[in-house]
Amino acid sequence: MTTQALIHANVATPRCLLAFTPESALEAMEQFGYPVVLKPVIGSWGRMVSKINDRDAAEAI
């Protein structure tokens, strides 16, 4: 919701997608190209945010 609010306010934001399954997350990563940043919907303060460099790392996470 924060990302939507920032976009609506014309604040520059990184491209992002919301994925509801591991398969759709992998598809989104392939669409963007690597490296990507994965942020889970749980947690705060940047906990569990991961930089993913390739498909193997994406599948491991």
mmCIF file as gemmi writes it, N, C-alpha and C atoms, coordinates in Angstrom:
data_model
loop_
_atom_site.group_PDB
_atom_site.id
_atom_site.type_symbol
_atom_site.label_atom_id
_atom_site.label_alt_id
_atom_site.label_comp_id
_atom_site.label_asym_id
_atom_site.label_entity_id
_atom_site.label_seq_id
_atom_site.pdbx_PDB_ins_code
_atom_site.Cartn_x
_atom_site.Cartn_y
_atom_site.Cartn_z
_atom_site.occupancy
_atom_site.B_iso_or_equiv
_atom_site.pdbx_formal_charge
_atom_site.auth_seq_id
_atom_site.auth_asym_id
_atom_site.pdbx_PDB_model_num
ATOM 1 N N . MET Axp A 1 ? 0.814 -1.18 0 1 0 ? 1 A 1
ATOM 2 C CA . MET Axp A 1 ? 0 0 0 1 0 ? 1 A 1
ATOM 3 C C . MET Axp A 1 ? 0.868 1.257 0 1 0 ? 1 A 1
ATOM 4 N N . THR Axp A 2 ? 2.021 1.168 0.65 1 0 ? 2 A 1
ATOM 5 C CA . THR Axp A 2 ? 2.915 2.319 0.671 1 0 ? 2 A 1
ATOM 6 C C . THR Axp A 2 ? 3.398 2.641 -0.734 1 0 ? 2 A 1
ATOM 7 N N . THR Axp A 3 ? 3.783 1.616 -1.478 1 0 ? 3 A 1
ATOM 8 C CA . THR Axp A 3 ? 4.251 1.831 -2.845 1 0 ? 3 A 1
ATOM 9 C C . THR Axp A 3 ? 3.163 2.484 -3.685 1 0 ? 3 A 1
ATOM 10 N N . GLN Axp A 4 ? 1.941 2.027 -3.561 1 0 ? 4 A 1
ATOM 11 C CA . GLN Axp A 4 ? 0.845 2.626 -4.313 1 0 ? 4 A 1
ATOM 12 C C . GLN Axp A 4 ? 0.661 4.099 -3.942 1 0 ? 4 A 1
ATOM 13 N N . ALA Axp A 5 ? 0.76 4.416 -2.671 1 0 ? 5 A 1
ATOM 14 C CA . ALA Axp A 5 ? 0.614 5.8 -2.232 1 0 ? 5 A 1
ATOM 15 C C . ALA Axp A 5 ? 1.737 6.671 -2.79 1 0 ? 5 A 1
ATOM 16 N N . LEU Axp A 6 ? 2.954 6.163 -2.795 1 0 ? 6 A 1
ATOM 17 C CA . LEU Axp A 6 ? 4.08 6.925 -3.338 1 0 ? 6 A 1
ATOM 18 C C . LEU Axp A 6 ? 3.913 7.17 -4.829 1 0 ? 6 A 1
ATOM 19 N N . ILE Axp A 7 ? 3.512 6.144 -5.56 1 0 ? 7 A 1
ATOM 20 C CA . ILE Axp A 7 ? 3.291 6.294 -7.002 1 0 ? 7 A 1
ATOM 21 C C . ILE Axp A 7 ? 2.183 7.316 -7.257 1 0 ? 7 A 1
ATOM 22 N N . HIS Axp A 8 ? 1.119 7.214 -6.507 1 0 ? 8 A 1
ATOM 23 C CA . HIS Axp A 8 ? -0.005 8.138 -6.662 1 0 ? 8 A 1
ATOM 24 C C . HIS Axp A 8 ? 0.433 9.585 -6.398 1 0 ? 8 A 1
ATOM 25 N N . ALA Axp A 9 ? 1.398 9.773 -5.499 1 0 ? 9 A 1
ATOM 26 C CA . ALA Axp A 9 ? 1.9 11.103 -5.167 1 0 ? 9 A 1
ATOM 27 C C . ALA Axp A 9 ? 3.041 11.533 -6.094 1 0 ? 9 A 1
ATOM 28 N N . ASN Axp A 10 ? 3.282 10.753 -7.164 1 0 ? 10 A 1
ATOM 29 C CA . ASN Axp A 10 ? 4.34 11.053 -8.147 1 0 ? 10 A 1
ATOM 30 C C . ASN Axp A 10 ? 5.735 11.048 -7.546 1 0 ? 10 A 1
ATOM 31 N N . VAL Axp A 11 ? 5.958 10.195 -6.554 1 0 ? 11 A 1
ATOM 32 C CA . VAL Axp A 11 ? 7.283 10.014 -5.974 1 0 ? 11 A 1
ATOM 33 C C . VAL Axp A 11 ? 7.967 8.887 -6.755 1 0 ? 11 A 1
ATOM 34 N N . ALA Axp A 12 ? 9.195 9.134 -7.196 1 0 ? 12 A 1
ATOM 35 C CA . ALA Axp A 12 ? 9.935 8.112 -7.94 1 0 ? 12 A 1
ATOM 36 C C . ALA Axp A 12 ? 10.113 6.87 -7.077 1 0 ? 12 A 1
ATOM 37 N N . THR Axp A 13 ? 9.749 5.715 -7.629 1 0 ? 13 A 1
ATOM 38 C CA . THR Axp A 13 ? 9.868 4.454 -6.905 1 0 ? 13 A 1
ATOM 39 C C . THR Axp A 13 ? 10.428 3.395 -7.846 1 0 ? 13 A 1
ATOM 40 N N . PRO Axp A 14 ? 11.112 2.397 -7.304 1 0 ? 14 A 1
ATOM 41 C CA . PRO Axp A 14 ? 11.587 1.306 -8.15 1 0 ? 14 A 1
ATOM 42 C C . PRO Axp A 14 ? 10.402 0.514 -8.701 1 0 ? 14 A 1
ATOM 43 N N . ARG Axp A 15 ? 10.604 -0.117 -9.848 1 0 ? 15 A 1
ATOM 44 C CA . ARG Axp A 15 ? 9.562 -0.994 -10.379 1 0 ? 15 A 1
ATOM 45 C C . ARG Axp A 15 ? 9.349 -2.124 -9.378 1 0 ? 15 A 1
ATOM 46 N N . CYS Axp A 16 ? 8.116 -2.531 -9.222 1 0 ? 16 A 1
ATOM 47 C CA . CYS Axp A 16 ? 7.832 -3.614 -8.282 1 0 ? 16 A 1
ATOM 48 C C . CYS Axp A 16 ? 6.627 -4.41 -8.755 1 0 ? 16 A 1
ATOM 49 N N . LEU Axp A 17 ? 6.592 -5.64 -8.323 1 0 ? 17 A 1
ATOM 50 C CA . LEU Axp A 17 ? 5.468 -6.536 -8.554 1 0 ? 17 A 1
ATOM 51 C C . LEU Axp A 17 ? 5.153 -7.241 -7.253 1 0 ? 17 A 1
ATOM 52 N N . LEU Axp A 18 ? 3.916 -7.596 -7.087 1 0 ? 18 A 1
ATOM 53 C CA . LEU Axp A 18 ? 3.467 -8.355 -5.924 1 0 ? 18 A 1
ATOM 54 C C . LEU Axp A 18 ? 3.172 -9.765 -6.392 1 0 ? 18 A 1
ATOM 55 N N . ALA Axp A 19 ? 3.78 -10.743 -5.741 1 0 ? 19 A 1
ATOM 56 C CA . ALA Axp A 19 ? 3.585 -12.139 -6.105 1 0 ? 19 A 1
ATOM 57 C C . ALA Axp A 19 ? 2.912 -12.879 -4.956 1 0 ? 19 A 1
ATOM 58 N N . PHE Axp A 20 ? 1.946 -13.713 -5.294 1 0 ? 20 A 1
ATOM 59 C CA . PHE Axp A 20 ? 1.211 -14.458 -4.27 1 0 ? 20 A 1
ATOM 60 C C . PHE Axp A 20 ? 1.656 -15.911 -4.146 1 0 ? 20 A 1
ATOM 61 N N . THR Axp A 21 ? 2.476 -16.38 -5.084 1 0 ? 21 A 1
ATOM 62 C CA . THR Axp A 21 ? 2.986 -17.755 -5.032 1 0 ? 21 A 1
ATOM 63 C C . THR Axp A 21 ? 4.471 -17.739 -5.365 1 0 ? 21 A 1
ATOM 64 N N . PRO Axp A 22 ? 5.196 -18.758 -4.934 1 0 ? 22 A 1
ATOM 65 C CA . PRO Axp A 22 ? 6.611 -18.839 -5.318 1 0 ? 22 A 1
ATOM 66 C C . PRO Axp A 22 ? 6.793 -18.872 -6.837 1 0 ? 22 A 1
ATOM 67 N N . GLU Axp A 23 ? 5.899 -19.533 -7.534 1 0 ? 23 A 1
ATOM 68 C CA . GLU Axp A 23 ? 6.009 -19.629 -8.99 1 0 ? 23 A 1
ATOM 69 C C . GLU Axp A 23 ? 5.851 -18.258 -9.64 1 0 ? 23 A 1
ATOM 70 N N . SER Axp A 24 ? 4.878 -17.473 -9.168 1 0 ? 24 A 1
ATOM 71 C CA . SER Axp A 24 ? 4.687 -16.145 -9.752 1 0 ? 24 A 1
ATOM 72 C C . SER Axp A 24 ? 5.835 -15.208 -9.375 1 0 ? 24 A 1
ATOM 73 N N . ALA Axp A 25 ? 6.44 -15.419 -8.219 1 0 ? 25 A 1
ATOM 74 C CA . ALA Axp A 25 ? 7.603 -14.62 -7.842 1 0 ? 25 A 1
ATOM 75 C C . ALA Axp A 25 ? 8.775 -14.915 -8.774 1 0 ? 25 A 1
ATOM 76 N N . LEU Axp A 26 ? 9.005 -16.19 -9.058 1 0 ? 26 A 1
ATOM 77 C CA . LEU Axp A 26 ? 10.08 -16.554 -9.988 1 0 ? 26 A 1
ATOM 78 C C . LEU Axp A 26 ? 9.82 -15.98 -11.374 1 0 ? 26 A 1
ATOM 79 N N . GLU Axp A 27 ? 8.572 -16.032 -11.816 1 0 ? 27 A 1
ATOM 80 C CA . GLU Axp A 27 ? 8.217 -15.475 -13.12 1 0 ? 27 A 1
ATOM 81 C C . GLU Axp A 27 ? 8.476 -13.966 -13.165 1 0 ? 27 A 1
ATOM 82 N N . ALA Axp A 28 ? 8.144 -13.274 -12.09 1 0 ? 28 A 1
ATOM 83 C CA . ALA Axp A 28 ? 8.379 -11.828 -12.018 1 0 ? 28 A 1
ATOM 84 C C . ALA Axp A 28 ? 9.872 -11.516 -12.056 1 0 ? 28 A 1
ATOM 85 N N . MET Axp A 29 ? 10.662 -12.302 -11.343 1 0 ? 29 A 1
ATOM 86 C CA . MET Axp A 29 ? 12.105 -12.084 -11.336 1 0 ? 29 A 1
ATOM 87 C C . MET Axp A 29 ? 12.693 -12.277 -12.726 1 0 ? 29 A 1
ATOM 88 N N . GLU Axp A 30 ? 12.23 -13.301 -13.426 1 0 ? 30 A 1
ATOM 89 C CA . GLU Axp A 30 ? 12.698 -13.536 -14.79 1 0 ? 30 A 1
ATOM 90 C C . GLU Axp A 30 ? 12.293 -12.371 -15.688 1 0 ? 30 A 1
ATOM 91 N N . GLN Axp A 31 ? 11.107 -11.84 -15.483 1 0 ? 31 A 1
ATOM 92 C CA . GLN Axp A 31 ? 10.619 -10.713 -16.285 1 0 ? 31 A 1
ATOM 93 C C . GLN Axp A 31 ? 11.472 -9.468 -16.055 1 0 ? 31 A 1
ATOM 94 N N . PHE Axp A 32 ? 11.804 -9.18 -14.807 1 0 ? 32 A 1
ATOM 95 C CA . PHE Axp A 32 ? 12.616 -8.013 -14.491 1 0 ? 32 A 1
ATOM 96 C C . PHE Axp A 32 ? 14.054 -8.181 -14.942 1 0 ? 32 A 1
ATOM 97 N N . GLY Axp A 33 ? 14.574 -9.392 -14.79 1 0 ? 33 A 1
ATOM 98 C CA . GLY Axp A 33 ? 15.995 -9.631 -15.003 1 0 ? 33 A 1
ATOM 99 C C . GLY Axp A 33 ? 16.732 -9.473 -13.682 1 0 ? 33 A 1
ATOM 100 N N . TYR Axp A 34 ? 17.844 -10.165 -13.569 1 0 ? 34 A 1
ATOM 101 C CA . TYR Axp A 34 ? 18.621 -10.167 -12.319 1 0 ? 34 A 1
ATOM 102 C C . TYR Axp A 34 ? 19.697 -9.106 -12.374 1 0 ? 34 A 1
ATOM 103 N N . PRO Axp A 35 ? 20.124 -8.575 -11.244 1 0 ? 35 A 1
ATOM 104 C CA . PRO Axp A 35 ? 19.698 -8.87 -9.883 1 0 ? 35 A 1
ATOM 105 C C . PRO Axp A 35 ? 18.357 -8.215 -9.569 1 0 ? 35 A 1
ATOM 106 N N . VAL Axp A 36 ? 17.669 -8.791 -8.584 1 0 ? 36 A 1
ATOM 107 C CA . VAL Axp A 36 ? 16.41 -8.254 -8.077 1 0 ? 36 A 1
ATOM 108 C C . VAL Axp A 36 ? 16.485 -8.212 -6.562 1 0 ? 36 A 1
ATOM 109 N N . VAL Axp A 37 ? 15.557 -7.502 -5.971 1 0 ? 37 A 1
ATOM 110 C CA . VAL Axp A 37 ? 15.455 -7.466 -4.51 1 0 ? 37 A 1
ATOM 111 C C . VAL Axp A 37 ? 14.127 -8.096 -4.138 1 0 ? 37 A 1
ATOM 112 N N . LEU Axp A 38 ? 14.176 -9.042 -3.221 1 0 ? 38 A 1
ATOM 113 C CA . LEU Axp A 38 ? 12.981 -9.716 -2.735 1 0 ? 38 A 1
ATOM 114 C C . LEU Axp A 38 ? 12.676 -9.211 -1.333 1 0 ? 38 A 1
ATOM 115 N N . LYS Axp A 39 ? 11.455 -8.712 -1.157 1 0 ? 39 A 1
ATOM 116 C CA . LYS Axp A 39 ? 11.029 -8.245 0.157 1 0 ? 39 A 1
ATOM 117 C C . LYS Axp A 39 ? 9.771 -9.014 0.531 1 0 ? 39 A 1
ATOM 118 N N . PRO Axp A 40 ? 9.842 -9.807 1.576 1 0 ? 40 A 1
ATOM 119 C CA . PRO Axp A 40 ? 8.652 -10.551 1.994 1 0 ? 40 A 1
ATOM 120 C C . PRO Axp A 40 ? 7.596 -9.615 2.58 1 0 ? 40 A 1
ATOM 121 N N . VAL Axp A 41 ? 6.362 -10.056 2.592 1 0 ? 41 A 1
ATOM 122 C CA . VAL Axp A 41 ? 5.278 -9.231 3.13 1 0 ? 41 A 1
ATOM 123 C C . VAL Axp A 41 ? 5.296 -9.174 4.652 1 0 ? 41 A 1
ATOM 124 N N . ILE Axp A 42 ? 6.053 -10.052 5.282 1 0 ? 42 A 1
ATOM 125 C CA . ILE Axp A 42 ? 6.181 -10.021 6.739 1 0 ? 42 A 1
ATOM 126 C C . ILE Axp A 42 ? 7.496 -9.346 7.112 1 0 ? 42 A 1
ATOM 127 N N . GLY Axp A 43 ? 7.595 -8.873 8.307 1 0 ? 43 A 1
ATOM 128 C CA . GLY Axp A 43 ? 8.831 -8.256 8.774 1 0 ? 43 A 1
ATOM 129 C C . GLY Axp A 43 ? 8.817 -6.757 8.577 1 0 ? 43 A 1
ATOM 130 N N . SER Axp A 44 ? 9.795 -6.115 9.18 1 0 ? 44 A 1
ATOM 131 C CA . SER Axp A 44 ? 9.942 -4.668 9.069 1 0 ? 44 A 1
ATOM 132 C C . SER Axp A 44 ? 11.41 -4.322 9.253 1 0 ? 44 A 1
ATOM 133 N N . TRP Axp A 45 ? 11.732 -3.061 9.081 1 0 ? 45 A 1
ATOM 134 C CA . TRP Axp A 45 ? 13.086 -2.569 9.266 1 0 ? 45 A 1
ATOM 135 C C . TRP Axp A 45 ? 14.087 -3.246 8.329 1 0 ? 45 A 1
ATOM 136 N N . GLY Axp A 46 ? 13.608 -3.718 7.178 1 0 ? 46 A 1
ATOM 137 C CA . GLY Axp A 46 ? 14.498 -4.337 6.208 1 0 ? 46 A 1
ATOM 138 C C . GLY Axp A 46 ? 14.878 -5.769 6.514 1 0 ? 46 A 1
ATOM 139 N N . ARG Axp A 47 ? 14.262 -6.355 7.528 1 0 ? 47 A 1
ATOM 140 C CA . ARG Axp A 47 ? 14.583 -7.748 7.855 1 0 ? 47 A 1
ATOM 141 C C . ARG Axp A 47 ? 14.095 -8.657 6.745 1 0 ? 47 A 1
ATOM 142 N N . MET Axp A 48 ? 14.895 -9.62 6.411 1 0 ? 48 A 1
ATOM 143 C CA . MET Axp A 48 ? 14.596 -10.665 5.428 1 0 ? 48 A 1
ATOM 144 C C . MET Axp A 48 ? 14.536 -10.143 3.988 1 0 ? 48 A 1
ATOM 145 N N . VAL Axp A 49 ? 14.988 -8.919 3.732 1 0 ? 49 A 1
ATOM 146 C CA . VAL Axp A 49 ? 15.105 -8.411 2.366 1 0 ? 49 A 1
ATOM 147 C C . VAL Axp A 49 ? 16.363 -9.031 1.775 1 0 ? 49 A 1
ATOM 148 N N . SER Axp A 50 ? 16.26 -9.521 0.538 1 0 ? 50 A 1
ATOM 149 C CA . SER Axp A 50 ? 17.375 -10.233 -0.076 1 0 ? 50 A 1
ATOM 150 C C . SER Axp A 50 ? 17.661 -9.725 -1.477 1 0 ? 50 A 1
ATOM 151 N N . LYS Axp A 51 ? 18.932 -9.54 -1.79 1 0 ? 51 A 1
ATOM 152 C CA . LYS Axp A 51 ? 19.349 -9.276 -3.164 1 0 ? 51 A 1
ATOM 153 C C . LYS Axp A 51 ? 19.569 -10.635 -3.816 1 0 ? 51 A 1
ATOM 154 N N . ILE Axp A 52 ? 18.936 -10.847 -4.955 1 0 ? 52 A 1
ATOM 155 C CA . ILE Axp A 52 ? 19.021 -12.136 -5.631 1 0 ? 52 A 1
ATOM 156 C C . ILE Axp A 52 ? 19.695 -11.924 -6.967 1 0 ? 52 A 1
ATOM 157 N N . ASN Axp A 53 ? 20.801 -12.628 -7.175 1 0 ? 53 A 1
ATOM 158 C CA . ASN Axp A 53 ? 21.611 -12.424 -8.376 1 0 ? 53 A 1
ATOM 159 C C . ASN Axp A 53 ? 21.261 -13.321 -9.546 1 0 ? 53 A 1
ATOM 160 N N . ASP Axp A 54 ? 20.596 -14.468 -9.3 1 0 ? 54 A 1
ATOM 161 C CA . ASP Axp A 54 ? 20.301 -15.374 -10.402 1 0 ? 54 A 1
ATOM 162 C C . ASP Axp A 54 ? 19.171 -16.341 -10.01 1 0 ? 54 A 1
ATOM 163 N N . ARG Axp A 55 ? 18.749 -17.138 -10.975 1 0 ? 55 A 1
ATOM 164 C CA . ARG Axp A 55 ? 17.64 -18.067 -10.755 1 0 ? 55 A 1
ATOM 165 C C . ARG Axp A 55 ? 17.928 -19.073 -9.635 1 0 ? 55 A 1
ATOM 166 N N . ASP Axp A 56 ? 19.158 -19.569 -9.578 1 0 ? 56 A 1
ATOM 167 C CA . ASP Axp A 56 ? 19.503 -20.535 -8.524 1 0 ? 56 A 1
ATOM 168 C C . ASP Axp A 56 ? 19.312 -19.923 -7.137 1 0 ? 56 A 1
ATOM 169 N N . ALA Axp A 57 ? 19.76 -18.678 -6.962 1 0 ? 57 A 1
ATOM 170 C CA . ALA Axp A 57 ? 19.585 -18.011 -5.665 1 0 ? 57 A 1
ATOM 171 C C . ALA Axp A 57 ? 18.099 -17.787 -5.383 1 0 ? 57 A 1
ATOM 172 N N . ALA Axp A 58 ? 17.32 -17.43 -6.412 1 0 ? 58 A 1
ATOM 173 C CA . ALA Axp A 58 ? 15.892 -17.206 -6.234 1 0 ? 58 A 1
ATOM 174 C C . ALA Axp A 58 ? 15.201 -18.48 -5.762 1 0 ? 58 A 1
ATOM 175 N N . GLU Axp A 59 ? 15.535 -19.594 -6.359 1 0 ? 59 A 1
ATOM 176 C CA . GLU Axp A 59 ? 14.92 -20.862 -5.959 1 0 ? 59 A 1
ATOM 177 C C . GLU Axp A 59 ? 15.335 -21.267 -4.561 1 0 ? 59 A 1
ATOM 178 N N . ALA Axp A 60 ? 16.559 -20.934 -4.172 1 0 ? 60 A 1
ATOM 179 C CA . ALA Axp A 60 ? 17.032 -21.286 -2.825 1 0 ? 60 A 1
ATOM 180 C C . ALA Axp A 60 ? 16.31 -20.47 -1.746 1 0 ? 60 A 1
ATOM 181 N N . ILE Axp A 61 ? 15.981 -19.244 -2.065 1 0 ? 61 A 1
ATOM 182 C CA . ILE Axp A 61 ? 15.31 -18.376 -1.084 1 0 ? 61 A 1
ATOM 183 C C . ILE Axp A 61 ? 13.831 -18.661 -1.092 1 0 ? 61 A 1
